Amino acid sequence: MHEQSQMRPASADLAPTAALAPPSPSSPSSASASTPTRPAHPGTVLAVLCAAAFMASLDLFVVNVAFTAIGRDFRGSSLSDLSWILNAYAIGYAALLVPLGRLADRFGRKAGFLAGLGLFTAASAACAVSPNLWFLVVCRVLQAAGAAALTPTSLGLLIASTEPEHRARAVRIWAASGAVAAAFGPVVGGLLVEASWQWVFLINVPVGLLALAAAVRWVPDSRDPAAGRLPDLAGALTLAVSIGALTLALVKGPDWGWGTTGTLAAFVVAAVGLAGFVLRILRHPAPVVEPALLRVRAFAWSNATSLLFSTAFGAGLLSVILWMQNVWHYSALRTGLAVAPGPMMVPLFAAVAQRLARRVPVGLIAMAGSLLFGLGFVIDLANIGTTPAYAADLLPGWLVGGAGVGLAMPTILSSATADLPPNRAATGSAVANMSRQIGTVLGVSMLVAVLGAPASPGAAHTVFEHGWWAIAAVAAVAAGCAVGMTPPAQRA
């Protein structure tokens, strides 16, 4: 695999979460063309940028663990309503990631980073004081916009401020901050929720303010003088509307009825929006997804695999948390501790995947990871019961699934850029991460549609069983798509 894909996507995507963002969509040459505005010690710059990336990455896992506690406070909210706490964030993030990264490349990455970090911090504070569910959902969209700005710019600033011989190491450390957030996020979330779910969001405020002050003082600016045209913000909005309408149809279908006017109208809006997004891609001079990229076989199949695997992952993570909290009646802290072993497997098996990639086609590695993830839920299906027995019933399958994520996710995201020209590698990685976020939305929505209204304890096993079979099936389809990811050089 060429150096560019190793330096950016392969190392920058070790974490399995929807919150770890891709590199800024700029060319590698932009790093050398940047002009730092203030000298600073490289270690200080790295620490500031990693802290911001860690904060955004942590958000996914802590909010998942807080899901049930938030529902208890906002009484009368159905599971389909609560799902928007997760889906609104992922939709906004997916739609804005590429356009905001390109805007920052054009007008200044530091300004984009500071604006994104400031918005994320302020929105976190607003989330904590939300008087009702829908106010919280709106604040989550604002959080997503901040994350979509700060995460790609943080990596772009890091690359621009680091000497070429040290860039690969710096990017690996930046990526490791996301992996650490994935591993310790459930435990941190559990601890915070034990005090109050509001602390899940309040914890971002002091960290964000410190990072803002440090970034203003020490992080040098950079931009890409060849950034070109303004990105297609209308296309990004069209994508958000389309995915939002599809999500609405899926999560409300069980309540409204699949053949009712509201559900069918949501499906129609989703289809029209998707068609409009495709037209924007074909006609806009700076589309969200460049058509030329989709003609690259490895890139196209990697994005399809990313979408499907993330669908299974998004549904799987939430289903395990809901099972432990609503069926086994675990506390938030106990749930966080129980979830943690799965994410801890990810960096270990990501390293295994990196070694295997020298001898084994990447498509086969991603296929194996997808199958292992699905197998983990099949193992749980065979063992689990409504009486809590974590070590015997849930843990074995959860560890197998975590190993699958470690093999599949970094391989999928690095393969997306393997056959791209060097100046499109970062954009390709951003689009692959956009596919991952959309997959997460679809996974959460699929799970809500399968689970439906809260079931009685006696029926809980049946509805979760249906959900876990659906997760295993989607993971198997992802494994089939993964075969097409292997670049021609590896297939030869």
DOTI-728156 format. One record per residue (C-alpha): residue in three letters; residue number from 1; x, y, z. Coordinates in Angstrom, 3 decimals, decimal comma. Layout:
! residues N
 rest  nr        x        y        z
  ala NUM        X        Y        Z
...
This chain:
! residues 492
 rest  nr        x        y        z
  met   1    0,000    0,000    0,000
  his   2    1,421    3,369   -0,944
  glu   3    2,689    5,802    1,653
  gln   4   -0,187    8,250    1,358
  ser   5   -2,826    5,703    2,252
  gln   6   -0,710    4,510    5,141
  met   7   -0,145    8,011    6,449
  arg   8   -3,759    9,150    6,334
  pro   9   -6,664    6,797    5,960
  ala  10   -5,125    3,540    7,211
  ser  11   -3,781    5,033   10,388
  ala  12   -6,470    7,624   10,894
  asp  13   -9,368    5,217   11,030
  leu  14   -8,522    2,629   13,675
  ala  15  -11,549    3,413   15,816
  pro  16  -14,938    1,823   15,056
  thr  17  -17,041    4,806   16,105
  ala  18  -19,210    7,110   13,871
  ala  19  -17,626    9,995   15,714
  leu  20  -13,919    9,457   14,425
  ala  21  -13,595   11,732   11,404
  pro  22  -11,460   11,507    8,268
  pro  23   -8,658   13,683    7,022
  ser  24   -9,369   17,098    5,684
  pro  25  -10,299   16,853    2,006
  ser  26   -7,188   18,523    0,732
  ser  27   -4,339   17,266   -1,321
  pro  28   -1,066   16,226    0,241
  ser  29    0,631   19,043   -1,542
  ser  30   -1,462   21,537    0,388
  ala  31    0,439   20,694    3,528
  ser  32    3,672   21,876    2,026
  ala  33    1,980   24,934    0,558
  ser  34    0,646   26,062    3,921
  thr  35    2,090   29,013    5,771
  pro  36    2,209   28,701    9,575
  thr  37    1,283   31,960   11,278
  arg  38    2,910   31,357   14,684
  pro  39    5,801   29,127   15,784
  ala  40    4,913   26,437   18,314
  his  41    6,407   23,255   19,668
  pro  42    5,156   20,331   17,514
  gly  43    4,227   18,348   20,618
  thr  44    2,003   21,167   21,852
  val  45    0,198   21,433   18,520
  leu  46   -0,255   17,667   18,436
  ala  47   -1,681   17,607   21,976
  val  48   -4,201   20,367   21,252
  leu  49   -5,434   18,824   18,012
  cys  50   -5,617   15,327   19,488
  ala  51   -7,625   16,605   22,454
  ala  52  -10,247   18,046   20,097
  ala  53  -10,393   14,862   18,014
  phe  54  -10,663   12,767   21,190
  met  55  -13,564   14,856   22,457
  ala  56  -15,535   14,455   19,224
  ser  57  -14,790   10,724   19,044
  leu  58  -15,794   10,145   22,658
  asp  59  -19,226   11,624   22,036
  leu  60  -20,651    8,629   20,184
  phe  61  -19,979    6,051   22,876
  val  62  -20,947    8,133   25,876
  val  63  -24,256    9,148   24,272
  asn  64  -25,069    5,523   23,427
  val  65  -24,583    4,559   27,077
  ala  66  -26,709    7,535   28,185
  phe  67  -29,553    6,621   25,828
  thr  68  -31,781    4,907   28,415
  ala  69  -31,170    7,543   31,097
  ile  70  -32,191   10,316   28,704
  gly  71  -35,350    8,393   27,882
  arg  72  -36,251    8,157   31,576
  asp  73  -35,989   11,931   31,970
  phe  74  -38,031   12,721   28,872
  arg  75  -41,017   10,574   29,799
  gly  76  -43,424    9,701   27,028
  ser  77  -40,682    9,583   24,376
  ser  78  -40,822    6,419   22,295
  leu  79  -37,779    4,478   21,153
  ser  80  -38,291    5,891   17,652
  asp  81  -38,240    9,440   19,043
  leu  82  -35,156    8,789   21,171
  ser  83  -33,307    7,353   18,167
  trp  84  -33,054   10,876   16,750
  ile  85  -30,548   11,707   19,490
  leu  86  -28,123    9,446   17,610
  asn  87  -29,438    9,808   14,062
  ala  88  -29,616   13,605   13,926
  tyr  89  -25,944   13,781   14,862
  ala  90  -24,848   11,185   12,304
  ile  91  -26,941   12,693    9,480
  gly  92  -25,596   16,193   10,059
  tyr  93  -22,055   14,927   10,349
  ala  94  -22,271   12,861    7,166
  ala  95  -23,770   15,661    5,100
  leu  96  -21,411   18,429    6,238
  leu  97  -18,117   16,579    6,554
  val  98  -16,807   17,011    3,008
  pro  99  -18,184   20,539    2,304
  leu 100  -16,932   22,027    5,569
  gly 101  -13,531   20,415    5,119
  arg 102  -13,232   21,953    1,656
  leu 103  -14,376   25,366    2,880
  ala 104  -11,692   25,275    5,547
  asp 105   -9,079   24,276    2,973
  arg 106  -10,048   27,322    0,927
  phe 107  -10,468   30,006    3,594
  gly 108   -8,197   28,773    6,394
  arg 109   -8,107   25,584    8,400
  lys 110   -7,479   27,295   11,724
  ala 111  -10,589   29,449   11,377
  gly 112  -12,587   26,349   10,474
  phe 113  -11,144   24,438   13,418
  leu 114  -11,855   27,212   15,922
  ala 115  -15,375   27,720   14,584
  gly 116  -16,088   23,995   14,697
  leu 117  -14,632   23,557   18,175
  gly 118  -16,510   26,599   19,481
  leu 119  -19,797   25,397   18,005
  phe 120  -19,293   21,861   19,329
  thr 121  -18,549   23,187   22,822
  ala 122  -21,486   25,600   22,894
  ala 123  -23,860   22,968   21,508
  ser 124  -22,675   20,502   24,154
  ala 125  -23,606   22,977   26,879
  ala 126  -26,996   23,506   25,243
  cys 127  -27,548   19,721   25,087
  ala 128  -26,995   19,505   28,841
  val 129  -29,713   22,051   29,619
  ser 130  -32,244   20,770   27,080
  pro 131  -35,794   21,153   28,450
  asn 132  -37,224   18,520   26,107
  leu 133  -36,213   15,843   23,635
  trp 134  -36,560   17,857   20,445
  phe 135  -34,504   20,744   21,792
  leu 136  -31,798   18,148   22,486
  val 137  -32,082   16,786   18,943
  val 138  -31,600   20,274   17,463
  cys 139  -28,544   20,793   19,664
  arg 140  -27,184   17,451   18,490
  val 141  -27,390   18,713   14,896
  leu 142  -25,356   21,759   15,930
  gln 143  -22,858   19,452   17,637
  ala 144  -22,580   17,488   14,402
  ala 145  -21,868   20,644   12,405
  gly 146  -19,104   21,529   14,848
  ala 147  -17,612   18,046   14,671
  ala 148  -17,801   18,049   10,867
  ala 149  -15,699   21,217   10,875
  leu 150  -13,216   20,497   13,653
  thr 151  -12,234   16,909   12,934
  pro 152  -11,029   17,174    9,324
  thr 153   -9,374   20,528    9,975
  ser 154   -7,573   19,151   13,033
  leu 155   -5,803   16,590   10,867
  gly 156   -5,177   19,098    8,070
  leu 157   -3,571   21,504   10,566
  leu 158   -1,509   18,691   12,047
  ile 159   -0,113   17,601    8,695
  ala 160    0,624   21,189    7,685
  ser 161    2,487   21,990   10,915
  thr 162    4,544   18,777   11,083
  glu 163    7,821   18,169    9,303
  pro 164    7,465   15,561    6,517
  glu 165    9,665   12,997    8,251
  his 166    7,459   13,136   11,380
  arg 167    4,026   13,280    9,750
  ala 168    3,260    9,559    9,699
  arg 169    3,997    9,258   13,427
  ala 170    1,933   12,360   14,234
  val 171   -1,046   11,075   12,264
  arg 172   -0,849    7,685   13,999
  ile 173   -0,955    9,442   17,372
  trp 174   -3,900   11,563   16,197
  ala 175   -5,700    8,396   15,104
  ala 176   -4,856    6,652   18,372
  ser 177   -6,778    9,358   20,241
  gly 178   -9,895    8,158   18,446
  ala 179   -9,101    4,531   19,253
  val 180   -8,640    5,416   22,928
  ala 181  -11,973    7,239   22,893
  ala 182  -13,627    4,135   21,446
  ala 183  -12,067    1,845   24,044
  phe 184  -12,734    3,985   27,111
  gly 185  -15,845    5,857   25,965
  pro 186  -18,333    3,307   27,371
  val 187  -16,668    3,348   30,798
  val 188  -16,406    7,151   30,852
  gly 189  -20,024    7,385   29,731
  gly 190  -21,132    5,007   32,459
  leu 191  -19,321    6,991   35,131
  leu 192  -20,799   10,262   33,928
  val 193  -24,341    8,917   33,640
  glu 194  -24,134    7,628   37,209
  ala 195  -24,060   11,305   38,229
  ser 196  -26,443   12,565   35,531
  trp 197  -26,800   12,120   31,772
  gln 198  -26,244   15,878   31,441
  trp 199  -22,589   15,302   32,366
  val 200  -22,151   13,352   29,126
  phe 201  -22,393   16,729   27,385
  leu 202  -21,080   19,042   30,112
  ile 203  -17,718   17,258   30,158
  asn 204  -17,080   18,685   26,684
  val 205  -17,300   22,289   27,908
  pro 206  -14,082   22,633   29,967
  val 207  -12,149   20,471   27,512
  gly 208  -13,431   22,511   24,583
  leu 209  -12,650   25,864   26,216
  leu 210   -9,103   24,785   27,085
  ala 211   -8,558   23,475   23,561
  leu 212   -9,890   26,729   22,092
  ala 213   -7,545   28,872   24,173
  ala 214   -4,575   26,647   23,370
  ala 215   -5,394   26,552   19,646
  val 216   -5,644   30,328   19,413
  arg 217   -2,247   30,672   21,067
  trp 218   -0,218   27,809   19,596
  val 219   -1,754   26,179   16,508
  pro 220   -0,443   27,700   13,247
  asp 221   -2,826   28,333   10,365
  ser 222   -2,750   26,701    6,936
  arg 223   -4,846   26,626    3,795
  asp 224   -4,805   25,111    0,319
  pro 225   -4,131   27,844   -2,280
  ala 226   -5,455   25,513   -5,000
  ala 227   -8,717   24,615   -3,217
  gly 228  -10,771   25,592   -6,271
  arg 229  -14,515   26,207   -6,365
  leu 230  -16,853   26,461   -3,424
  pro 231  -18,264   23,066   -2,391
  asp 232  -21,840   22,056   -3,133
  leu 233  -23,625   22,973    0,080
  ala 234  -27,024   22,566   -1,593
  gly 235  -26,070   19,013   -2,493
  ala 236  -25,098   18,352    1,115
  leu 237  -28,476   19,688    2,279
  thr 238  -30,259   17,490   -0,268
  leu 239  -28,398   14,447    1,056
  ala 240  -29,345   15,318    4,640
  val 241  -33,025   15,703    3,728
  ser 242  -33,014   12,407    1,843
  ile 243  -31,379   10,411    4,643
  gly 244  -33,531   12,163    7,234
  ala 245  -36,735   11,262    5,374
  leu 246  -35,641    7,633    5,013
  thr 247  -34,830    7,526    8,721
  leu 248  -38,231    8,977    9,573
  ala 249  -39,981    6,332    7,471
  leu 250  -38,038    3,490    9,097
  val 251  -38,369    4,553   12,724
  lys 252  -42,012    5,657   12,479
  gly 253  -43,200    2,888   10,155
  pro 254  -44,055    0,500   13,021
  asp 255  -46,094    3,218   14,790
  trp 256  -47,730    4,860   11,787
  gly 257  -48,152    1,707    9,705
  trp 258  -46,038    0,892    6,671
  gly 259  -48,828    1,705    4,225
  thr 260  -49,996    4,977    5,777
  thr 261  -49,753    8,329    4,036
  gly 262  -47,062    9,650    6,373
  thr 263  -44,754    6,672    5,935
  leu 264  -45,178    6,524    2,158
  ala 265  -44,652   10,296    1,877
  ala 266  -41,383    9,993    3,828
  phe 267  -40,190    7,236    1,489
  val 268  -41,097    9,389   -1,547
  val 269  -39,191   12,392   -0,148
  ala 270  -36,192   10,130    0,470
  ala 271  -36,278    8,796   -3,107
  val 272  -36,691   12,253   -4,657
  gly 273  -33,934   13,643   -2,466
  leu 274  -31,568   10,837   -3,423
  ala 275  -32,302   11,432   -7,108
  gly 276  -31,635   15,141   -6,609
  phe 277  -28,360   14,379   -4,853
  val 278  -27,249   12,188   -7,764
  leu 279  -28,076   15,000  -10,188
  arg 280  -26,030   17,432   -8,083
  ile 281  -23,103   15,017   -8,212
  leu 282  -23,313   14,811  -12,010
  arg 283  -23,790   18,529  -12,677
  his 284  -22,091   20,578   -9,952
  pro 285  -18,476   21,617  -10,602
  ala 286  -17,497   20,800   -6,980
  pro 287  -19,880   18,006   -5,896
  val 288  -19,884   16,303   -2,512
  val 289  -18,823   13,076   -4,243
  glu 290  -16,859   13,354   -7,467
  pro 291  -18,202   10,999  -10,174
  ala 292  -14,666   10,107  -11,222
  leu 293  -14,035    8,586   -7,797
  leu 294  -17,002    6,255   -8,151
  arg 295  -15,503    4,830  -11,325
  val 296  -12,550    3,503   -9,314
  arg 297  -13,507   -0,091   -8,497
  ala 298  -11,812   -0,357   -5,099
  phe 299  -13,248    2,983   -4,011
  ala 300  -16,810    2,144   -5,070
  trp 301  -16,805   -1,289   -3,406
  ser 302  -15,140    0,064   -0,270
  asn 303  -17,893    2,635    0,120
  ala 304  -20,600    0,012   -0,395
  thr 305  -18,923   -2,205    2,194
  ser 306  -18,478    0,715    4,595
  leu 307  -22,178    1,571    4,330
  leu 308  -23,309   -2,006    4,983
  phe 309  -20,787   -2,834    7,702
  ser 310  -21,581    0,398    9,538
  thr 311  -25,291   -0,425    9,311
  ala 312  -24,599   -3,679   11,138
  phe 313  -22,246   -1,981   13,612
  gly 314  -24,584    0,910   14,446
  ala 315  -27,465   -1,471   15,096
  gly 316  -25,258   -3,926   16,990
  leu 317  -23,790   -1,433   19,436
  leu 318  -27,131    0,094   20,353
  ser 319  -28,861   -3,300   20,602
  val 320  -26,348   -4,631   23,133
  ile 321  -26,642   -1,479   25,258
  leu 322  -30,453   -1,593   25,159
  trp 323  -30,433   -5,286   26,041
  met 324  -28,230   -4,821   29,075
  gln 325  -30,048   -1,752   30,379
  asn 326  -33,669   -2,648   29,575
  val 327  -33,687   -6,450   29,839
  trp 328  -30,893   -7,205   32,298
  his 329  -31,464   -3,854   34,085
  tyr 330  -27,773   -3,012   34,271
  ser 331  -26,818    0,449   35,501
  ala 332  -25,114    2,832   33,083
  leu 333  -21,726    2,207   34,696
  arg 334  -22,108   -1,558   34,611
  thr 335  -23,217   -1,311   30,981
  gly 336  -20,174    0,784   30,107
  leu 337  -17,837   -1,705   31,736
  ala 338  -19,575   -4,583   29,967
  val 339  -19,391   -2,886   26,545
  ala 340  -15,714   -1,898   26,852
  pro 341  -14,079   -5,294   26,023
  gly 342  -15,458   -5,225   22,470
  pro 343  -13,947   -1,854   21,495
  met 344  -10,701   -2,837   23,237
  met 345  -10,320   -5,645   20,701
  val 346  -10,344   -3,155   17,828
  pro 347   -6,803   -1,684   18,011
  leu 348   -5,359   -5,171   18,572
  phe 349   -6,976   -6,653   15,483
  ala 350   -6,413   -3,475   13,462
  ala 351   -2,688   -4,156   13,966
  val 352   -3,244   -7,777   12,874
  ala 353   -5,068   -6,531    9,766
  gln 354   -2,205   -4,200    8,915
  arg 355    0,275   -7,088    9,042
  leu 356   -1,980   -9,407    7,056
  ala 357   -2,450   -6,769    4,342
  arg 358    1,142   -7,373    3,204
  arg 359    0,278  -10,938    2,178
  val 360   -3,520  -11,273    2,035
  pro 361   -5,856   -9,343   -0,320
  val 362   -7,563   -6,584    1,625
  gly 363  -10,964   -7,686    0,370
  leu 364  -10,543  -11,033    2,091
  ile 365   -9,469   -9,351    5,347
  ala 366  -12,540   -7,097    5,325
  met 367  -14,722  -10,072    4,402
  ala 368  -13,360  -12,053    7,355
  gly 369  -13,947   -9,103    9,682
  ser 370  -17,534   -8,661    8,502
  leu 371  -18,257  -12,359    8,932
  leu 372  -16,729  -12,354   12,414
  phe 373  -18,871   -9,398   13,417
  gly 374  -22,021  -11,193   12,267
  leu 375  -20,839  -14,427   13,881
  gly 376  -20,535  -12,649   17,212
  phe 377  -24,257  -11,960   17,214
  val 378  -25,068  -15,494   16,130
  ile 379  -23,050  -16,751   19,120
  asp 380  -25,004  -14,438   21,399
  leu 381  -28,261  -15,630   19,859
  ala 382  -27,379  -19,199   20,764
  asn 383  -26,475  -18,385   24,376
  ile 384  -28,234  -15,339   25,709
  gly 385  -31,260  -15,368   27,983
  thr 386  -33,259  -12,834   29,950
  thr 387  -31,485  -13,859   33,178
  pro 388  -28,186  -11,922   33,382
  ala 389  -25,139  -14,085   32,691
  tyr 390  -22,657  -11,716   31,076
  ala 391  -19,447  -13,768   31,043
  ala 392  -21,089  -16,925   29,704
  asp 393  -23,804  -15,515   27,444
  leu 394  -22,803  -12,132   26,015
  leu 395  -19,057  -11,677   26,372
  pro 396  -17,879  -14,439   23,972
  gly 397  -19,866  -13,129   21,023
  trp 398  -19,030   -9,519   21,893
  leu 399  -15,296  -10,275   21,809
  val 400  -15,637  -12,050   18,462
  gly 401  -17,561   -9,074   17,104
  gly 402  -14,925   -6,630   18,381
  ala 403  -12,220   -8,629   16,604
  gly 404  -14,290   -8,410   13,432
  val 405  -14,528   -4,621   13,705
  gly 406  -10,753   -4,405   14,121
  leu 407  -10,159   -6,451   10,985
  ala 408  -12,849   -4,832    8,865
  met 409  -13,172   -1,117    9,588
  pro 410   -9,607    0,175    9,104
  thr 411   -9,177   -2,154    6,125
  ile 412  -12,343   -0,856    4,468
  leu 413  -11,396    2,779    4,955
  ser 414   -7,787    2,397    3,833
  ser 415   -8,804    0,378    0,768
  ala 416  -11,048    3,238   -0,321
  thr 417   -7,977    5,339   -1,124
  ala 418   -5,538    2,653   -2,287
  asp 419   -6,257    3,113   -6,017
  leu 420   -6,843    6,868   -5,942
  pro 421   -4,321    9,476   -7,128
  pro 422   -2,393   10,992   -4,201
  asn 423   -4,200   14,328   -4,529
  arg 424   -7,601   12,621   -4,113
  ala 425   -6,684   10,339   -1,197
  ala 426   -7,963   12,618    1,563
  thr 427  -11,199   13,398   -0,290
  gly 428  -11,711    9,687   -0,871
  ser 429  -11,227    8,969    2,822
  ala 430  -13,723   11,699    3,713
  val 431  -16,355   10,196    1,413
  ala 432  -15,742    6,728    2,876
  asn 433  -16,305    8,126    6,348
  met 434  -19,473    9,833    5,097
  ser 435  -20,693    6,410    3,950
  arg 436  -19,878    5,063    7,400
  gln 437  -21,994    7,726    9,108
  ile 438  -24,932    7,083    6,780
  gly 439  -24,624    3,383    7,522
  thr 440  -24,772    4,123   11,251
  val 441  -28,022    6,044   10,739
  leu 442  -29,518    3,188    8,742
  gly 443  -28,406    0,667   11,368
  val 444  -30,008    2,527   14,274
  ser 445  -33,171    3,048   12,205
  met 446  -33,288   -0,622   11,196
  leu 447  -32,984   -1,681   14,827
  val 448  -35,777    0,666   15,921
  ala 449  -38,010   -0,646   13,128
  val 450  -37,351   -4,252   14,179
  leu 451  -37,772   -3,687   17,911
  gly 452  -40,866   -1,528   17,531
  ala 453  -42,646   -0,475   20,716
  pro 454  -41,094   -1,527   24,037
  ala 455  -41,847   -5,182   24,596
  ser 456  -42,740   -7,037   27,773
  pro 457  -39,850   -8,883   29,428
  gly 458  -41,178  -12,196   28,156
  ala 459  -41,252  -10,966   24,559
  ala 460  -37,930   -9,092   24,739
  his 461  -35,860  -12,083   23,705
  thr 462  -37,951  -12,561   20,557
  val 463  -37,713   -8,975   19,283
  phe 464  -33,995   -8,703   20,029
  glu 465  -33,492  -12,079   18,363
  his 466  -35,029  -10,661   15,185
  gly 467  -32,763   -7,634   15,441
  trp 468  -29,620   -9,730   15,903
  trp 469  -30,488  -11,970   12,974
  ala 470  -30,936   -8,822   10,853
  ile 471  -27,532   -7,534   12,010
  ala 472  -25,862  -10,842   11,129
  ala 473  -27,541  -10,821    7,708
  val 474  -26,386   -7,279    6,888
  ala 475  -22,849   -8,159    8,014
  ala 476  -22,917  -11,155    5,655
  val 477  -23,939   -8,922    2,736
  ala 478  -21,096   -6,553    3,666
  ala 479  -18,728   -9,537    3,523
  gly 480  -19,898  -10,255   -0,032
  cys 481  -19,290   -6,640   -1,085
  ala 482  -15,845   -6,665    0,538
  val 483  -14,490   -9,075   -2,066
  gly 484  -14,691   -6,296   -4,678
  met 485  -12,538   -3,947   -2,575
  thr 486   -9,212   -5,575   -3,477
  pro 487   -7,208   -3,264   -5,763
  pro 488   -6,060   -4,703   -9,118
  ala 489   -2,428   -4,777   -7,957
  gln 490   -3,359   -7,217   -5,173
  arg 491   -5,629   -9,301   -7,381
  ala 492   -2,903   -9,856   -9,946
